[in-house]
Structure formats: C-alpha cells, structure tokens
Amino acid sequence: MSKKDKKQQSLFDFPALKKHSSVASSYSLVIVIEDEDKVEQTDVKFERQDDSSVTCPVCSTKLGLISLDLRVRHVEQCLTGSHEQKPHSTEPESNSEKPKSPDISVKKPLGQVQVHRAKYVNSVSEARKKRRIVVSETAEDSTEKIRELLPSSKKYEIPELKVLRFYASPSQEYCVSVDAFNYKPHELIRQYFLSHFHSDHYGGITKRWSLERTIDSKIIYCSSITARLLTIRFNIDPKFIFDMENDKRYIVQCYTDGDIEHGGKLSEDTLPGLYVTLIDANHCPGAVIFLFESVPFRGEPTFYLHCGDFRINATMLNHPLLTQFHLNGSRKLAKVYLDTTYMNPSYNFPKQEQVCSSIANLVSDIVENKEMTKDSFGKSLQSRITQFLSSSAPRKKKKCLVLVGTYLIGKERIAMSILKQLGGCPIYVSNINSRGDKLDIVKAFQHEYLDSVLTDDPLGNSDHPVVVHLVPMKIVGTLKELTSYFNFNKYHDSFERCVGLRPTGWTFQNGSKDNSETPENTPESSVGPTQDTIQLLKTSQSFTSQDILRQNPYTAKKYAKFDPSTYRVLSLPYSEHLSFRELCYFVVFLRIGQVIPTVNTHNPESAKRMADIIASWEELRRQLSSNKNTDINAPALSLAVSLSDF
C-alpha cells in the first residue's frame, strides 16, 4: 500500500474537533500488511510518532508522552476547566529507564477559554469573615474621623420628593426621609427610612454611612429582614439600625419630649408625635410600605402612605390599617407616594399568582414529558461526544435544571411555586457574580419552607428529577449565557434539559415592548374617558401554561446555534410592581388627598403624562363618591371590580 493510500484516523478527524488538529497529529493509524496476497492476515498496529512538540491547545501543556485517549480527556477537561486526575502513560512498565510523563496538573496562567469559563462556574462559597466597625473611644477622635469622611462623600442635597414633612403645629415642622441615602446630610433630618433592599433605594449606604453621621445620631429605620441584610452586606453596626416588625405601631418622635430612646418603641398612645406602621409591600423579601401617622398638638391625625416599591393584592387591600381609607371608610390619606414604574396602559400584565401557577405547571409537564411540551421543546435530546469518551457507564440524568433569574433579592416567589408544585425539589443558590454572601442573604429571609429545601449541592442531594438554581438575571438573559452556564459547569452530564426563566413585566405581549424600553421612552398612549377607565377595571387577565409557550415561540433564527430540545429561555410576565390596571384601582378606590409619583419623575413629559392620568382617576373617584353619575356608580361596578381580582 502506498503512502498516499494511508489515511489518518482519529477522534480529531471529526469536523467539530479539527481546530485541535495539533493534538490529533500526535498519532497516526499505520496499516502494516505482512503479506499483500493475503489480506485476511492483515494486522493493525499503532506506532508512536515523534510527537514531542504536541501541546494542549488550551493550556499549552506538552502531551507527547501520553496516550491519545488521555490527551482527549485532558483537552476536554481544559475546555470545561475540570482536571479530575493527572494523565499517565498507558505504556507497559519496564525496568529500563524512560522519561517521566509530564505533570500537566501544574498551574499555568489562565488561558482565554478559562478566563471566560470563570464567569459561569459555581464554586463552593466560603464563609465571609465578619468585620467589626470600630468607633474611636474619644469623642474628639471620632469627630475628626467623621469630618475627614464627609467631604469625600455625598455631593447633592436630598430632593424634596424624598422628604416627608409633618406638623406638630402650624409653626413646628418635623421631617424624615425615605430611601434618601445617596445625598448630603439634611440639617432637619435625623431619621432615614429604608423601604427595601434594592440598590436604587439603598444606594449610598456603605459601612461608612453610619459613621459619617454619628454626630447627629442618625439611624436607619427598616424591616427586620432588611436590617439583617444591611449587616450582612455592609457590616452596619446594629446600633445604627432600628428594625421594626410588620403590622405593629411604633412611635419614632415625641413632639413634646423630643427624641425617643433607642430610636423608637412600640406604642398605642395618642400623644402628640410621629408614629409609623410597616405593611408588607408584596415586593421583595423585607420590602414594606410605611404608614405614617402624625398626631399634632391640636386637631386630627395626618396620614401619609409611602409605598416604596410594591404590588397590591387582596391581602394588602383588606389590611385592617388600609380598609379605613377605602371609599366608604372613615379616614383619608393626605398623601400617597406611589410606585409608578408601570404608569402606562401598555403594561397590563397578569397577576403574580397566575404566572407562578402557570410556570409551575409547565415545569411539571416537562418532567412528565406531556405532549404539549413535546411539541414545543422537541422529542429528541442531543448526545455529547464526551459521553462516548467516558469509560464508565452513563448515569441516569435528572429531567430538568431550572434556572430562575433573580436580583440580589427578589423573584424568589417563582422558585417557591415550582418547589411546592413538584413536592419540594432542592434549590441551589448560585454564587457567581456575587460577593460570596448570596447564600447568607437568602438565609437572612428566615423563610422556614425555603430553608428546608436549600442545598449546597448544585446537582441536588436527592433523587428528585428537578433542581432549581437561583442565578443572576444575566444568566437567563440570552441562550448564549444560559448554555455557557450549563456547559462550563458540566451540567450536561447530570440533566437532560435546561430551562431558564426570565421574570419581568416588560416582556408581556399584550402591547409588549422591547426589553430595553422603559415607560418614559415608550410611545405615548392616550388616556380614554371615564368609561374606558371603568372598562379597564372590569377586565381581568387570565394566564396559562399555553400562554407562556405562545409568548416564547421557537424560531429557527433564534435557535440556529442551539438545540431547542435541550435549552430554552422563557420570559415570564411576572412583576413585583403594580400593573397599570392595579395602579388605577389603587388610586380610584382609596380616599387620597394627593398622589405623588416616585418613578420617572425627572422627565417633564413623563411627569405631565402621569399627572393627566392621575387627574382622570381622581375625577372618577369623585364621581363614585358623590353619586353624580348613576351609570358608573351602579352596584355592578363594585361587583365587577371585586377584591378577588387581586
């Protein structure tokens, strides 16, 4: 046989692996025929080539003295970043001295592939060392340190929107602020309220924040969960935090005697002073709305409701503290600081409960391989070349890895709904793109059921067919990000499918917008007359598993480089802010003196549009209250817009 008839045959002849041909060239298949007239006696032998120059294409380690199989494994382990063992020579041992196999486990500078991989690979979280905040023992030293910090800190005055002014008498004013930590100290404010632990609200807080303000003994007022998060993330000394329980009334300022010891105390008194009660905001863990009650020296109490970020539901609307402000109630909210994130008729998405139930049902259908999911996800699953390289028998894979996109906190309710639907499947908290405290933050919620299903094993420490990972929102943002997370962690060895859930109200296709748009740059939507508002209130959304799939269709272009039967990213119309319909309901059916928008107020056009919408809602409220229009004040309206819709 001539040399030109000889053909190299190896794993790297496959097209997908030709780019690693430098490794493949280290072995060739040589067919030696002992007798050309007797082909049946042909022997096939492998002869070692002079391949001392062969190196790993990822880490550049020399691989010339090890077998082809071990070279393949080494390259695969480099690509996935997991060297389980040192390659060794498969040549029979002999007494003669021979060169030792190179130790390819020696650490080398990370290559481009490994640097990229490091962005996606989960690692064991290490316990963070708790740092103590040390305050100088002498007042003089402490004052000097604070003076050094103040000039390098905040530059802007607290905007009026974040200042709440109360009056003990016409001439005596008392001020507090809400979510205003990114500004210079205010000469009249000593009490800073934090609605929840999202960066656009706690922005400006650092471990120095309280030290910068110890001259005036300024304190952060918040919920118990938020207080724990402040300690975990910023190492804030607890003495600078006054944490409060929900649904309990606290006095935080006495108008007659001045400051309250330790920042505040539980009280049912009616003495002149400022009182506050926290109500669950149905937003992220620890989020609250503040009901402020200012009792003056003379006259009736004044009530302000600061909502921070929230989403109303039946529980909140039926709260004993809020029913007194219903249209038929006895009291009035002088001011409401309203979360206007979705102040546009285009954003009218389903209830949280519907979305959570629908996605839980869909994941259950995937596990059971029902026809609906077969048609949507495909019936075949790709096999990987690495499965054929393994000498051990393949282990049984779990049905599905579910990735739930989250912020630092928030969106956990989706994961919880899946866990309950599937009978408590394990949940793993990914630590990528975090400071190593993500798991501590989740445990700070002190949620009994969630704590019972948390696991430190990303593959799940049970036989349950589904494992849920809480991951950064970026991981479920695109198929490329999702597949990088799935493949670099080698989860393809343990799971048949990977489904990413991207929860956001921006994606709902009932007048949907591109994800990059915000209410302030969406097209103007005209606000209809009173009858259109009534029709909006009467219209209730429904949402099912089919709706999820319908809003996330398979397209050949989108999945050109990805297997749709293995990988899917599903956008969910799940939001922790009010929809436009819920905003309308909240303003129309509560007795409110002044509605103050807190989102998108910096744009004059957006502010004008929101003011016009609010004015139309207030006009409808006046008509309902005064019985001027019998058509819209019919009992049918109250029945159509019942609390069960929320």
N, C-alpha and C positions, 0 to 999 in steps of 0.2 A: 504493500500500500504506500503511495507517495505521500509526501508531507502535506501537499495541498489537500489530500483527501481526509487528513486528520482534522477533527473539529473539537474545539474546546467545549466541554460541557460542565457547567457548574450552576449553583444557585444564582449566581450573579448574571447569568445569561438572560434571566427574565428582564423584560423592559423596565419594570419599576425599579430594578436594582442595578441597571447598567451604569448609573452615575458613580457606583462604588467599584468600578472595574479595576481600580488599583489593587483592591483586595482580591478580587476574583482571579487576577493573573498569577497569583501565587501558586496555583495548582493547575495542572493540565491533565486531560484524560488521554493516556497513550495506549493504543491498542497494539499489542505485540503478537503477531501471528507466527507460531512456531513452524507451521507447515502450510504454505499458501494453497496447497492442493487439498488440505483437509480443514475446512473452515470450522467443522464441529469441534475441533480440538483447540479452538481459539481461547486464549486466556486474556483477561482484562486486568491490567496492573496499574496502580497509581505510582508514579515516580515523582519524587520531590525535586522541584526545580530550584535553581539558585534564586531564592526569593527573599534574601536578607533585607532588601530595600522596601518590602511591603509594610505599610503602616496603616493604622486606623484612620479613616477619613475624618473622624470627629475629634479624637484627642491626640492623633499623631503618634500613638504608641507603636513600636515595632512588633509585628505579628508574624514574622517569617518563620519562627521556630515552633509554631503551634499548628494544630490540625485545622482543616477548613471549617469543620463544624464549630470549633471553639472560636475561630475568627468571626464566623457569622454571629455567634452568640455575643461576642464582645461588641461588635458593631451595633447590634440591636440594643444591647444594654447601654451603650453610649448614647444612642438616639433617644432612649427613654430615660437615661440618667440613672440606671439602677444596676450596679455591678454586684451580683449576688455572691460570686466566688471568683477566685483567681483562675484564669485559664491555665491548663497544664498540658504538657506534651502527652500524646497518646502512643508514642513510640515505645516498644518493649524495653524494659530496663536491662542494662548490661553492665559488666564490671569495668568496661572501658570508659575512660573519662570523656565526657562530652560537654558541650556548652550548656549552661543552665538556661532554662526558659526565663525570659524577662519578666520582671514583676510589673505587670501592667496595671496593678492597683495603685501605683504611686500617684499621688495627686499632682495633676497638671493644671496650668491656668485654664479656666473655663473657656470653651470654645463658644462660637456664636449660638449654636444649637442649644448648648447647656444653659447659656445666659437666658435665652428665650424660654426654655423649659422652666427655669426657676420661678417665673412669674405665675406658673399654674400649679406647681406641685405642692400638695399638702404635706406638712411636716408635723412632728409632734410638738405641741405647744409646751413651752417652758414656763413655769410659774414665774411671774414677774415679782421682783423684789419690791416690797412696799417701802417707799421713801417717806421719811418724816419731814414735815415742814418745821423748821426751827426758827423761832422768833427770838430776837435779841432780848436778853433779860432786862436791860435797862431801857426806859422809855426814850432816852436820848439816842442810844444806838439804833433803836427800832425806827424812830422818826427819821434819822439820817438815811437809813436804807430805803425807806419809802420815798423820800424826796429824790433819791437817785433814780428810782423806777418810774415815777410819774411822768417826767418829761419825755421818756422814750416810749411811752405807751400810747394812749388814745389821743386823737387829734380833733375829733369833731364833737360838737355839742349833741346831747340827746335830742332827737326830733320830737316835736310836740305830739306826734301820733303815738309815741311810746310813753308819754307822761300822763298819768291819771291824777286829776285834781279833785280834792274833796274839801268841803267847807264845814268846819265846826260852827262857824258863824259867818255872816256876810263879810267880816273883816279878817277872819282867821282861816288860812288855806293850809291844807296838808297834801303833800304829793308823794306818790310812789311811781315806780316804773315797771313795765312788763317787757321781758325779752330785749333789754337795752344794755348789753354788756360790752358793746364794741365802741363805747363813747367815753368822753371825759367825765369825771365825777361831776354830779349836779349839786349845786350848793343847797338845794332844798330837799334832796332825795337821799335817804339812808337805807331804804328797803327796796330790794331788787327782786322781782318775782320772775321765775323761770317756768314757762308753761310746759315744756317738754325737751327731751334731749336730742334735738336735731340741730345741726350746725348753723342753720340760718336763724336759729333762735338763741342758742347758747354762744354764738360767735363772739369772741373777745375774752372768754373765760380761759385762763391758764392757771397753773399752780401759783403764779404771782398775783393773780387778780385780787384775792382777799388781802394779801399783804400790802398791796398798793393802797388799800382802802381802810386799813386798820385805824387810821387817825380818827375817822368818823364812825368806826364800828359798823360798817355797812355789811349787811347779811343777805344771803341768797335764800329766798323762800320758794319751796318747791314740794313736790310729792315725795314720798318715801323712796320709790324706785329711782326717781331722778337724783335724789340725794346720794344713793349708793353709786350711781353711775358717775357722778361728779367726783366721788372719792376714788373710784377705780381708774378713770381716765385722766383726771387732772391732779390727783393727790391733794384735793382740797381738804384742809383741816376741818373736821366736823363742827368745830366751834363757830365757824363762819357760815354754817348752813342751818336753817330752821326747816326741818322736814315736817310735813303735815299729812294726816290721814284723810282720805276722801270722806265726804259727807259729814264732816264734823266742823263746827263753827269755832273759829279762833278769833280772839281779839289781838291785833298786832300794834295798835296805837290807842292810848287813852288820851282823849282831848283835855282832860282835867289834870291828870298826874304826869302826862308825858310818856316816856318810853316804858315798855313792858319788859320786865326782867326776862332774860334769855330770848328776847325777840318776839315772844307771843305766848299765849296759853289758851286752852280750851275755855269757852265762856258762853253762857246763855243769858248774860246780862243785857240790859237795855241802857246802860250808862253811855254817855257821850264818848264816842270813839270810832275807830275803823275796825270792822270785822270782815273776815273772809272765810268762804267755804269752798272746798275743792270738789269738783264733779268730774267723773270720768269722761274724757273727751272722745272716746271711741276712735282714737288715732293710733299712735304707737304706745308700747308699754310705758306707763308712768305719765302719759300726757293727760292734762287736766284743763278744764275751763275754770276761771276764777269768778265767783260771785262775790263782789264787794258790797258791803253794806255800811254806809256812813251814817251814824246816829249823831245829829247835831245837838247843840245845847237846847235849841227850841225847834219845834216843827217835826215833820215826818222824816223817817229814814230815806236816804237816797241809795238806789241800787244801780250798780254798773255790772255788766257781764262782759268779761274779756275772754274770747273764745280761743285765742292762740290758733292752733290748727285742730280741727275737729270734724266729725261726721255724725249727724244726728241719726238716731234710731228710736224705736218705740220706747226702749228703756229710758233713754235720756229725756224724751218729750214727756214721759209720765213721771219724771223725777219729782218728788214732793216739793222741792225747792223751786222748780220751774212751773209747775201747774198753777201757782198763784199768779203767774204772769200771762196765762192764756187769755184769749179774747174775753172769756166770761169770768176771768179771775179778778181778784180784789186789788192787785198791785200792778205797778208799771215799772219797766226797766228804763231808767233815764237815758242810759247809753248802752249800746251793744257794739263792741269791737269785733267785727265779723270777718271770718276767714273767706275771702273772695277769690280763692285760687281758680275756681271754675266758673267765674261770673260771665258766662257766655252760653246762649241757648244751644250751641252745638254740643256741649258737654252734658249729656243727659244719659248717664250710664246706669247699669242695673245695680241693685242692692248688693252689699257685700255678701250677705248670706247666700244669695243666689249664685254668685260667682264661685264662692268657696264650695258649695254643694256640687256645682256642675263640674269643677275640675277634679274633685274627689271621686265623683262617679266615673269620669273619663279615665283617670289613672286605674281605677278598679277594672274598667273594661279592657284596658291594655293588658293588665295582668291575666285576665281571663281569656284574652285573645278573641274577643267578640267580633262579629262580622263588621260592625261599624268601624272598629279600629283597624281591622284587616284592610278594608277598602281605603282607609285614609293613610295608614302607615306602610302598607305593603305587607306581603306574606312571607318574604324571604329575608334572611339576615346574612350579611356578608361574613365570610370567614377570613381570618387573617393569616398571612404567610407564617407568622410566628407560631401559630398553633401547630404547624407541621414540623417546626424545628424542635419542639419540646419532646423529650424522650418519655416523659411521664404521661399517664392517661389524662385527658382533659377533664377538669372538674365541672360539675354541674353549675351552670350560671344562674344568677338571680334574674328575675324577669325584667326589672327596670330600676335604673338610677334616676331619681327625680331631683333636679336642681332648682331650688326656689331662690330667685333673686331678692336680695334684701339690701337695705341701707345699713348704717351702723346699728340702728334698731328700726323695726317696722317691717310689715308684710309677713310676720311670723304666723298670723292667723290662717294664711293659706296652707302652710305646712301642717298646722294643727288639724285642719279639716281633713287633710289626706291621712294623717296618722289615725284619727278616730274612725274614718271610713274603712280603713284597712286593718283595723284591730291592733293599733299600737306598733306600727313598724318603726324601726330605730331611726333616729335623726342625728346627723353629724354636723358639727359647726366647723366650716372651713376657716382656716386661719390665714389664707393668702390675702395680701393687700391689707393686713391689719397690723396692729402694734403688738400682737401676741396676747391681747386681752379680750378678744371676741367671745371666747367661751365664758370668761368671767362675767362679761356684760350680759350674756344670755342667762347665766345662773342668777344674776342680780335681780331678774324679774321675780324670782321665787315663786314660779308657777308650778304647782305640785304635779300636774299631769305632764307638762313639758320636761320637768326634771326626771320623771320616771322613764322617759324614752330616750334621753340623751345618751350618746355613746361616743367613746373616743376612738372607735374603730371605723374608718371610712367605708369599710365593706359590710358593716353591720355585724353585731356579735350574736346574731340569732339566725334561725332558718327562714325568717320572713323573706318573701320574694321581692320586696321593695325596700330600698333605703332612700331616705331623703337627706339631701345636703343643703344647708343654708350657705349660699355663696354670694359674693358681691354682685351687684346688678350688672356690672360689665360682662361677667361670665355668660350670662344668658342674653346678652345684647345682640349677638350675631352667632351664626352657625360656626364661623371660624373660631371664635372664642370658646364656644361650648366644646367643639371637637378637640381643641388644644387641651382643655382641662381634662377631658375624658381620656385622651390618648397618652398624654405625658404622665398621668398618674397610673397608667396601665389598667384602667378600669375595664377595658375591653376583655380582660381575662376573667372578669367576675360578673359582668352584666351583659344581657342581650341587647338592651336598648338604653338610650339616654334621652330624657325629655327635660328641656329647660323651660321654666315658667317665668315670664317677664310681666309682673303685675304693674299696670299703670293705667290711669284713667284717660291718658292721651290717645290710646290706641283703639278706643271703641269706634266701630264703623258706622254708627248712627250719626252721620255727619262727622266722620273721623277726620283727623288731621295727621299730617306727618309728625313723627315723634319729636322733631326738632322745634316744632312750633309751640308757642305759648299763647295764652289768651290775648296778650297785648299785641301780637302781630298776626292774629287770625283775622279773616275778613269780617267786616262789621256785620252784625246780624240785627235786623230791625226788631224792635220790641212791639208786639201786637197790642191791640186794645185789651180792655179788661176781660172780654170774653175769651180771647186767646190765652190769657193767663189762667183762667178757670179751666179751660180745656187741658192745658199743660198739667194742672194739679190733678185732674181726673184721670190722666193717662199714666198707667203703671207699667213698668217694664217687666218682661219675663226673659229668662235666660237659661239655656240648657247646654248639655254637652255638645249637641249638634251645632249650637251657635258658636262654641269655641272653635270647632273644626272649620266651620264655614268662614270664620274670620281669620283663619290661618291656613289658607288653601295651599296644596302642593303645587309648585310651579317648576317646570323643567329648568328655567333660567336660575331660580334661586338655589336649587339643589344640584346644579350642574357638577359641582365638585364634592358633593356629599351624598351619602346613602340615606334616603328619606325613611327607610325601614328601620334604621339604627338611630339616627339623630333627628330630633325635632325641637324647634324653639317655638313656644306658644305664647303669644301676647294675650294677656287677660285684662278685661276692663275692670280691674279691681283698683279702687282708690280709697285712701284714708282721709280724703277731703269730701265735702259736700258736692253733690252734683248740682246742676243749675236748678232742677226741679225742687231739690231739697232746700236750697237757698231760698227759693220763692216761698215754699211752705213755712220755713222758719220765720221769715220777716212778716208774712201776711197773718199768721195765726198766733203771734205773740204781741203783747202790748209793749211797744217800744217807742221811746221819745225820739232818739236819734240813732241811726245806723251809721257806723264809721267803718268803711272798708280798710283792711290792713294789708292787702296784697295788690300789686300792680297799681299803686297809687302815684308812682313817680312820673308816669306818662300822663300828660294833661288830657289827651284824647281818651285814653282808657278811663281816667278818673271821671271825665264828663259822661261817658257812656254808662259807667256803673251808677253814677248819680241819677241818670234818667231812668234806669231800670228800677232802682230802689224807690224812686218817686212814684212810679206806676204801681209798685207793690203796696206802698203806703196808702195810695188812693183806694185800692181795692180793700184794704183793711178798714179804712174809714167807712166805706160803703157797707161792708159787712157789719160793722159795729153800730152804725146809725140806722140800719134798716131802710135806707133811702131807695134801694133798688130791690124790689121783691123777687125779681127774676134770679138774681145771683145770691140772694140770702135764703133761698129755699132750703129746707132740711136735706134735700137730696145732695146738695153740695157737701154738707158735713159728712154724710154717709159715704160719698164718693171719695172724699179725701180723708179717710179714716186713718187712725194711727197704725192700723195693721199694714198699711202700705210702706211703713218704715221699719 
